[in-house]
Structure formats: structure tokens, C-alpha cells
Amino acid sequence: MVKKKNRRERRKFTSEFKTEAVRLVEAGGKSITQVAKELDLTESALRNWVEQARAEKRGGLTADEREELIRLRRENKRLEMEREILRKATAFFAKGSS
């Protein structure tokens, strides 16, 4: 019989909490592992927050900018599909009227 590992429910954290956790890693002289244990976080989640904060400092996209970029790319794809449909419809009706 295979035992399944109990998974805890996915939690949401405020941006303030994430910022403070990152600050503890960067300024506190503690490792990601230590801070994650102290705050009852997974190491991978905290590592992602730290990497994101460092990317933002280097001039990378913020989380909000990434979300907007994803939204705009989806919208752009939808508009391109609509334009293609209209182009084909115009060609179809122009062909039929001649």
C-alpha cells in the first residue's frame, strides 16, 4: 500500500509578509532554510520570493508587470484571431458578390 503525503492547504501571503521574509534573509544574515523554518514556510516559496525581489532590484519585471504582460499577450492573441476571422469573412463575401 502506498502512503500519500499529507499536503497542507495552499496559503496566501500578503506582499508585506513576503517583503519582510525577504528582508530577514537579506539583512538578517540567516539562510533561506533557517528563515523558512522560523516562519513555517516551504523553502522553495521563500527562495522564489528572494529571487523575485533580487530581479526587481536589477530592473526586471515586477509581479504586477508580469501579470499585465501575460494579460496583454492573451488579449493580443484574441484580437489577432478576430482580425483573421474578419479578413476571411470579407474575402468570402467579396468573392460571393462578384
N, CA, C and O atoms as a GROMACS GRO file, in nm:
protein
  392
    1MET      N    1   0.084  -0.118   0.000
    1MET     CA    2   0.000   0.000   0.000
    1MET      C    3   0.089   0.126   0.000
    1MET      O    4   0.183   0.135   0.078
    2VAL      N    5   0.058   0.221  -0.088
    2VAL     CA    6   0.135   0.343  -0.099
    2VAL      C    7   0.072   0.450  -0.012
    2VAL      O    8  -0.048   0.478  -0.022
    3LYS      N    9   0.153   0.509   0.072
    3LYS     CA   10   0.103   0.614   0.160
    3LYS      C   11   0.120   0.749   0.091
    3LYS      O   12   0.227   0.781   0.039
    4LYS      N   13   0.014   0.827   0.092
    4LYS     CA   14   0.022   0.961   0.036
    4LYS      C   15   0.066   1.058   0.144
    4LYS      O   16   0.023   1.050   0.259
    5LYS      N   17   0.152   1.150   0.104
    5LYS     CA   18   0.198   1.251   0.197
    5LYS      C   19   0.086   1.353   0.219
    5LYS      O   20   0.025   1.402   0.124
    6ASN      N   21   0.060   1.384   0.344
    6ASN     CA   22  -0.042   1.484   0.374
    6ASN      C   23   0.005   1.620   0.327
    6ASN      O   24   0.113   1.666   0.365
    7ARG      N   25  -0.076   1.682   0.246
    7ARG     CA   26  -0.041   1.815   0.196
    7ARG      C   27  -0.127   1.917   0.268
    7ARG      O   28  -0.248   1.898   0.285
    8ARG      N   29  -0.065   2.024   0.309
    8ARG     CA   30  -0.146   2.126   0.375
    8ARG      C   31  -0.207   2.217   0.269
    8ARG      O   32  -0.159   2.226   0.156
    9GLU      N   33  -0.311   2.281   0.309
    9GLU     CA   34  -0.385   2.368   0.220
    9GLU      C   35  -0.296   2.484   0.175
    9GLU      O   36  -0.216   2.536   0.253
   10ARG      N   37  -0.312   2.524   0.051
   10ARG     CA   38  -0.234   2.634  -0.005
   10ARG      C   39  -0.270   2.763   0.069
   10ARG      O   40  -0.387   2.797   0.086
   11ARG      N   41  -0.167   2.834   0.111
   11ARG     CA   42  -0.188   2.957   0.186
   11ARG      C   43  -0.156   3.078   0.100
   11ARG      O   44  -0.077   3.070   0.006
   12LYS      N   45  -0.218   3.190   0.133
   12LYS     CA   46  -0.190   3.316   0.064
   12LYS      C   47  -0.120   3.408   0.162
   12LYS      O   48  -0.152   3.412   0.281
   13PHE      N   49  -0.022   3.482   0.110
   13PHE     CA   50   0.055   3.573   0.194
   13PHE      C   51   0.048   3.713   0.136
   13PHE      O   52   0.046   3.732   0.015
   14THR      N   53   0.044   3.810   0.224
   14THR     CA   54   0.040   3.949   0.180
   14THR      C   55   0.177   3.988   0.126
   14THR      O   56   0.278   3.925   0.156
   15SER      N   57   0.178   4.094   0.045
   15SER     CA   58   0.307   4.141  -0.008
   15SER      C   59   0.396   4.191   0.105
   15SER      O   60   0.518   4.182   0.096
   16GLU      N   61   0.335   4.245   0.210
   16GLU     CA   62   0.413   4.292   0.325
   16GLU      C   63   0.484   4.176   0.394
   16GLU      O   64   0.601   4.188   0.434
   17PHE      N   65   0.415   4.064   0.409
   17PHE     CA   66   0.474   3.946   0.471
   17PHE      C   67   0.591   3.896   0.387
   17PHE      O   68   0.698   3.865   0.439
   18LYS      N   69   0.570   3.890   0.256
   18LYS     CA   70   0.676   3.842   0.166
   18LYS      C   71   0.797   3.935   0.172
   18LYS      O   72   0.912   3.889   0.176
   19THR      N   73   0.772   4.065   0.172
   19THR     CA   74   0.881   4.162   0.179
   19THR      C   75   0.960   4.146   0.308
   19THR      O   76   1.083   4.151   0.307
   20GLU      N   77   0.890   4.127   0.418
   20GLU     CA   78   0.957   4.110   0.548
   20GLU      C   79   1.037   3.980   0.550
   20GLU      O   80   1.148   3.976   0.604
   21ALA      N   81   0.984   3.873   0.494
   21ALA     CA   82   1.056   3.746   0.489
   21ALA      C   83   1.183   3.760   0.406
   21ALA      O   84   1.288   3.708   0.445
   22VAL      N   85   1.175   3.829   0.295
   22VAL     CA   86   1.293   3.853   0.210
   22VAL      C   87   1.395   3.938   0.286
   22VAL      O   88   1.515   3.912   0.279
   23ARG      N   89   1.347   4.038   0.359
   23ARG     CA   90   1.437   4.124   0.435
   23ARG      C   91   1.512   4.043   0.541
   23ARG      O   92   1.630   4.065   0.564
   24LEU      N   93   1.442   3.949   0.605
   24LEU     CA   94   1.508   3.864   0.705
   24LEU      C   95   1.621   3.783   0.643
   24LEU      O   96   1.725   3.762   0.707
   25VAL      N   97   1.602   3.738   0.522
   25VAL     CA   98   1.707   3.660   0.454
   25VAL      C   99   1.823   3.750   0.416
   25VAL      O  100   1.939   3.717   0.441
   26GLU      N  101   1.792   3.866   0.356
   26GLU     CA  102   1.897   3.951   0.304
   26GLU      C  103   1.972   4.030   0.411
   26GLU      O  104   2.093   4.046   0.402
   27ALA      N  105   1.901   4.079   0.510
   27ALA     CA  106   1.965   4.166   0.609
   27ALA      C  107   1.994   4.094   0.741
   27ALA      O  108   2.078   4.138   0.819
   28GLY      N  109   1.926   3.984   0.764
   28GLY     CA  110   1.939   3.917   0.893
   28GLY      C  111   2.056   3.822   0.904
   28GLY      O  112   2.085   3.772   1.012
   29GLY      N  113   2.124   3.797   0.794
   29GLY     CA  114   2.237   3.707   0.799
   29GLY      C  115   2.197   3.562   0.819
   29GLY      O  116   2.278   3.480   0.860
   30LYS      N  117   2.070   3.531   0.791
   30LYS     CA  118   2.022   3.394   0.806
   30LYS      C  119   2.002   3.334   0.668
   30LYS      O  120   1.980   3.405   0.570
   31SER      N  121   2.010   3.203   0.662
   31SER     CA  122   1.989   3.134   0.535
   31SER      C  123   1.839   3.126   0.504
   31SER      O  124   1.755   3.146   0.592
   32ILE      N  125   1.810   3.097   0.380
   32ILE     CA  126   1.671   3.078   0.338
   32ILE      C  127   1.609   2.964   0.417
   32ILE      O  128   1.493   2.973   0.459
   33THR      N  129   1.685   2.858   0.438
   33THR     CA  130   1.634   2.743   0.513
   33THR      C  131   1.595   2.783   0.655
   33THR      O  132   1.489   2.744   0.703
   34GLN      N  133   1.681   2.859   0.722
   34GLN     CA  134   1.653   2.900   0.860
   34GLN      C  135   1.528   2.987   0.868
   34GLN      O  136   1.441   2.964   0.951
   35VAL      N  137   1.521   3.087   0.780
   35VAL     CA  138   1.406   3.178   0.782
   35VAL      C  139   1.278   3.103   0.747
   35VAL      O  140   1.174   3.127   0.808
   36ALA      N  141   1.286   3.012   0.651
   36ALA     CA  142   1.167   2.935   0.612
   36ALA      C  143   1.115   2.854   0.730
   36ALA      O  144   0.994   2.848   0.753
   37LYS      N  145   1.205   2.791   0.805
   37LYS     CA  146   1.162   2.713   0.922
   37LYS      C  147   1.101   2.803   1.028
   37LYS      O  148   0.998   2.769   1.087
   38GLU      N  149   1.163   2.918   1.054
   38GLU     CA  150   1.112   3.010   1.155
   38GLU      C  151   0.972   3.061   1.121
   38GLU      O  152   0.889   3.081   1.210
   39LEU      N  153   0.947   3.084   0.992
   39LEU     CA  154   0.818   3.140   0.950
   39LEU      C  155   0.719   3.033   0.904
   39LEU      O  156   0.611   3.066   0.855
   40ASP      N  157   0.755   2.906   0.919
   40ASP     CA  158   0.671   2.794   0.877
   40ASP      C  159   0.634   2.805   0.729
   40ASP      O  160   0.517   2.795   0.692
   41LEU      N  161   0.737   2.825   0.648
   41LEU     CA  162   0.722   2.834   0.502
   41LEU      C  163   0.796   2.720   0.436
   41LEU      O  164   0.882   2.656   0.496
   42THR      N  165   0.761   2.694   0.312
   42THR     CA  166   0.843   2.600   0.236
   42THR      C  167   0.965   2.676   0.188
   42THR      O  168   0.960   2.795   0.157
   43GLU      N  169   1.074   2.603   0.181
   43GLU     CA  170   1.199   2.664   0.137
   43GLU      C  171   1.186   2.717  -0.006
   43GLU      O  172   1.238   2.824  -0.038
   44SER      N  173   1.117   2.642  -0.090
   44SER     CA  174   1.105   2.682  -0.231
   44SER      C  175   1.025   2.812  -0.246
   44SER      O  176   1.059   2.897  -0.329
   45ALA      N  177   0.920   2.829  -0.166
   45ALA     CA  178   0.841   2.952  -0.174
   45ALA      C  179   0.925   3.073  -0.136
   45ALA      O  180   0.925   3.174  -0.206
   46LEU      N  181   0.998   3.061  -0.025
   46LEU     CA  182   1.082   3.172   0.019
   46LEU      C  183   1.192   3.200  -0.082
   46LEU      O  184   1.225   3.316  -0.109
   47ARG      N  185   1.250   3.095  -0.138
   47ARG     CA  186   1.356   3.113  -0.238
   47ARG      C  187   1.302   3.189  -0.359
   47ARG      O  188   1.369   3.276  -0.414
   48ASN      N  189   1.180   3.155  -0.401
   48ASN     CA  190   1.118   3.225  -0.514
   48ASN      C  191   1.098   3.373  -0.483
   48ASN      O  192   1.122   3.458  -0.567
   49TRP      N  193   1.053   3.402  -0.360
   49TRP     CA  194   1.032   3.542  -0.321
   49TRP      C  195   1.164   3.618  -0.322
   49TRP      O  196   1.170   3.732  -0.369
   50VAL      N  197   1.269   3.556  -0.272
   50VAL     CA  198   1.400   3.622  -0.267
   50VAL      C  199   1.450   3.647  -0.409
   50VAL      O  200   1.498   3.756  -0.439
   51GLU      N  201   1.440   3.547  -0.496
   51GLU     CA  202   1.485   3.563  -0.634
   51GLU      C  203   1.405   3.671  -0.706
   51GLU      O  204   1.462   3.750  -0.782
   52GLN      N  205   1.274   3.676  -0.682
   52GLN     CA  206   1.189   3.779  -0.743
   52GLN      C  207   1.230   3.918  -0.695
   52GLN      O  208   1.239   4.011  -0.775
   53ALA      N  209   1.255   3.932  -0.566
   53ALA     CA  210   1.296   4.062  -0.511
   53ALA      C  211   1.429   4.106  -0.572
   53ALA      O  212   1.447   4.223  -0.603
   54ARG      N  213   1.520   4.013  -0.588
   54ARG     CA  214   1.650   4.046  -0.647
   54ARG      C  215   1.635   4.086  -0.794
   54ARG      O  216   1.702   4.178  -0.840
   55ALA      N  217   1.547   4.017  -0.865
   55ALA     CA  218   1.523   4.051  -1.007
   55ALA      C  219   1.463   4.190  -1.019
   55ALA      O  220   1.498   4.266  -1.110
   56GLU      N  221   1.372   4.222  -0.928
   56GLU     CA  222   1.310   4.356  -0.931
   56GLU      C  223   1.414   4.464  -0.904
   56GLU      O  224   1.409   4.571  -0.964
   57LYS      N  225   1.508   4.437  -0.815
   57LYS     CA  226   1.614   4.534  -0.786
   57LYS      C  227   1.705   4.554  -0.906
   57LYS      O  228   1.757   4.664  -0.926
   58ARG      N  229   1.725   4.450  -0.985
   58ARG     CA  230   1.810   4.460  -1.104
   58ARG      C  231   1.737   4.523  -1.221
   58ARG      O  232   1.796   4.541  -1.328
   59GLY      N  233   1.612   4.557  -1.203
   59GLY     CA  234   1.536   4.620  -1.310
   59GLY      C  235   1.450   4.522  -1.388
   59GLY      O  236   1.400   4.556  -1.495
   60GLY      N  237   1.432   4.402  -1.338
   60GLY     CA  238   1.344   4.305  -1.402
   60GLY      C  239   1.199   4.343  -1.381
   60GLY      O  240   1.168   4.442  -1.314
   61LEU      N  241   1.110   4.265  -1.438
   61LEU     CA  242   0.968   4.292  -1.424
   61LEU      C  243   0.919   4.261  -1.283
   61LEU      O  244   0.962   4.164  -1.221
   62THR      N  245   0.831   4.345  -1.235
   62THR     CA  246   0.768   4.318  -1.107
   62THR      C  247   0.658   4.214  -1.130
   62THR      O  248   0.623   4.183  -1.244
   63ALA      N  249   0.603   4.162  -1.022
   63ALA     CA  250   0.496   4.062  -1.033
   63ALA      C  251   0.376   4.122  -1.105
   63ALA      O  252   0.314   4.056  -1.188
   64ASP      N  253   0.341   4.246  -1.073
   64ASP     CA  254   0.228   4.312  -1.138
   64ASP      C  255   0.254   4.331  -1.287
   64ASP      O  256   0.164   4.312  -1.369
   65GLU      N  257   0.376   4.368  -1.321
   65GLU     CA  258   0.411   4.386  -1.462
   65GLU      C  259   0.405   4.255  -1.539
   65GLU      O  260   0.361   4.251  -1.654
   66ARG      N  261   0.450   4.146  -1.476
   66ARG     CA  262   0.443   4.015  -1.540
   66ARG      C  263   0.298   3.975  -1.564
   66ARG      O  264   0.264   3.923  -1.671
   67GLU      N  265   0.212   3.998  -1.465
   67GLU     CA  266   0.070   3.966  -1.481
   67GLU      C  267   0.008   4.046  -1.594
   67GLU      O  268  -0.069   3.994  -1.674
   68GLU      N  269   0.043   4.175  -1.601
   68GLU     CA  270  -0.010   4.260  -1.707
   68GLU      C  271   0.041   4.213  -1.843
   68GLU      O  272  -0.034   4.212  -1.940
   69LEU      N  273   0.167   4.176  -1.851
   69LEU     CA  274   0.224   4.127  -1.976
   69LEU      C  275   0.151   4.002  -2.023
   69LEU      O  276   0.121   3.989  -2.142
   70ILE      N  277   0.123   3.911  -1.933
   70ILE     CA  278   0.050   3.788  -1.967
   70ILE      C  279  -0.089   3.823  -2.018
   70ILE      O  280  -0.136   3.769  -2.118
   71ARG      N  281  -0.156   3.915  -1.945
   71ARG     CA  282  -0.292   3.956  -1.985
   71ARG      C  283  -0.290   4.021  -2.124
   71ARG      O  284  -0.376   3.992  -2.207
   72LEU      N  285  -0.193   4.108  -2.148
   72LEU     CA  286  -0.185   4.177  -2.277
   72LEU      C  287  -0.153   4.080  -2.391
   72LEU      O  288  -0.204   4.096  -2.502
   73ARG      N  289  -0.069   3.981  -2.365
   73ARG     CA  290  -0.038   3.882  -2.469
   73ARG      C  291  -0.162   3.801  -2.504
   73ARG      O  292  -0.186   3.773  -2.622
   74ARG      N  293  -0.242   3.764  -2.404
   74ARG     CA  294  -0.366   3.691  -2.431
   74ARG      C  295  -0.462   3.776  -2.514
   74ARG      O  296  -0.520   3.729  -2.611
   75GLU      N  297  -0.476   3.901  -2.472
   75GLU     CA  298  -0.565   3.992  -2.544
   75GLU      C  299  -0.518   4.012  -2.687
   75GLU      O  300  -0.599   4.015  -2.779
   76ASN      N  301  -0.387   4.027  -2.706
   76ASN     CA  302  -0.331   4.045  -2.838
   76ASN      C  303  -0.361   3.924  -2.927
   76ASN      O  304  -0.397   3.939  -3.044
   77LYS      N  305  -0.346   3.804  -2.871
   77LYS     CA  306  -0.374   3.682  -2.946
   77LYS      C  307  -0.521   3.675  -2.987
   77LYS      O  308  -0.554   3.639  -3.100
   78ARG      N  309  -0.609   3.712  -2.893
   78ARG     CA  310  -0.753   3.711  -2.923
   78ARG      C  311  -0.785   3.810  -3.034
   78ARG      O  312  -0.862   3.779  -3.125
   79LEU      N  313  -0.727   3.930  -3.028
   79LEU     CA  314  -0.752   4.031  -3.130
   79LEU      C  315  -0.698   3.989  -3.266
   79LEU      O  316  -0.760   4.016  -3.368
   80GLU      N  317  -0.584   3.923  -3.267
   80GLU     CA  318  -0.529   3.873  -3.394
   80GLU      C  319  -0.622   3.769  -3.455
   80GLU      O  320  -0.642   3.767  -3.577
   81MET      N  321  -0.678   3.682  -3.371
   81MET     CA  322  -0.772   3.580  -3.421
   81MET      C  323  -0.898   3.646  -3.476
   81MET      O  324  -0.948   3.607  -3.580
   82GLU      N  325  -0.948   3.747  -3.405
   82GLU     CA  326  -1.068   3.818  -3.452
   82GLU      C  327  -1.040   3.887  -3.585
   82GLU      O  328  -1.124   3.883  -3.676
   83ARG      N  329  -0.924   3.948  -3.599
   83ARG     CA  330  -0.888   4.017  -3.723
   83ARG      C  331  -0.880   3.917  -3.837
   83ARG      O  332  -0.926   3.946  -3.948
   84GLU      N  333  -0.823   3.799  -3.811
   84GLU     CA  334  -0.812   3.697  -3.914
   84GLU      C  335  -0.950   3.648  -3.958
   84GLU      O  336  -0.974   3.627  -4.077
   85ILE      N  337  -1.040   3.630  -3.862
   85ILE     CA  338  -1.177   3.589  -3.894
   85ILE      C  339  -1.244   3.695  -3.982
   85ILE      O  340  -1.309   3.662  -4.081
   86LEU      N  341  -1.229   3.821  -3.945
   86LEU     CA  342  -1.290   3.929  -4.024
   86LEU      C  343  -1.229   3.937  -4.164
   86LEU      O  344  -1.300   3.963  -4.261
   87ARG      N  345  -1.099   3.915  -4.175
   87ARG     CA  346  -1.032   3.917  -4.306
   87ARG      C  347  -1.089   3.807  -4.394
   87ARG      O  348  -1.118   3.830  -4.512
   88LYS      N  349  -1.105   3.686  -4.338
   88LYS     CA  350  -1.159   3.574  -4.416
   88LYS      C  351  -1.305   3.599  -4.453
   88LYS      O  352  -1.347   3.566  -4.564
   89ALA      N  353  -1.383   3.656  -4.361
   89ALA     CA  354  -1.523   3.685  -4.389
   89ALA      C  355  -1.535   3.789  -4.500
   89ALA      O  356  -1.621   3.776  -4.587
   90THR      N  357  -1.451   3.890  -4.499
   90THR     CA  358  -1.453   3.993  -4.601
   90THR      C  359  -1.418   3.933  -4.736
   90THR      O  360  -1.483   3.962  -4.837
   91ALA      N  361  -1.317   3.848  -4.738
   91ALA     CA  362  -1.279   3.783  -4.864
   91ALA      C  363  -1.392   3.694  -4.916
   91ALA      O  364  -1.418   3.690  -5.036
   92PHE      N  365  -1.459   3.622  -4.825
   92PHE     CA  366  -1.568   3.534  -4.863
   92PHE      C  367  -1.683   3.612  -4.925
   92PHE      O  368  -1.735   3.574  -5.030
   93PHE      N  369  -1.724   3.721  -4.858
   93PHE     CA  370  -1.838   3.798  -4.909
   93PHE      C  371  -1.801   3.877  -5.034
   93PHE      O  372  -1.886   3.897  -5.120
   94ALA      N  373  -1.677   3.921  -5.046
   94ALA     CA  374  -1.635   3.992  -5.169
   94ALA      C  375  -1.635   3.895  -5.286
   94ALA      O  376  -1.670   3.933  -5.397
   95LYS      N  377  -1.596   3.770  -5.263
   95LYS     CA  378  -1.594   3.669  -5.367
   95LYS      C  379  -1.738   3.634  -5.411
   95LYS      O  380  -1.764   3.614  -5.529
   96GLY      N  381  -1.827   3.629  -5.316
   96GLY     CA  382  -1.965   3.592  -5.343
   96GLY      C  383  -2.044   3.701  -5.416
   96GLY      O  384  -2.140   3.670  -5.486
   97SER      N  385  -2.006   3.826  -5.401
   97SER     CA  386  -2.082   3.935  -5.462
   97SER      C  387  -2.037   3.963  -5.605
   97SER      O  388  -2.104   4.037  -5.676
   98SER      N  389  -1.926   3.906  -5.649
   98SER     CA  390  -1.879   3.935  -5.786
   98SER      C  391  -1.931   3.839  -5.888
   98SER      O  392  -1.900   3.852  -6.006
   0.00000   0.00000   0.00000
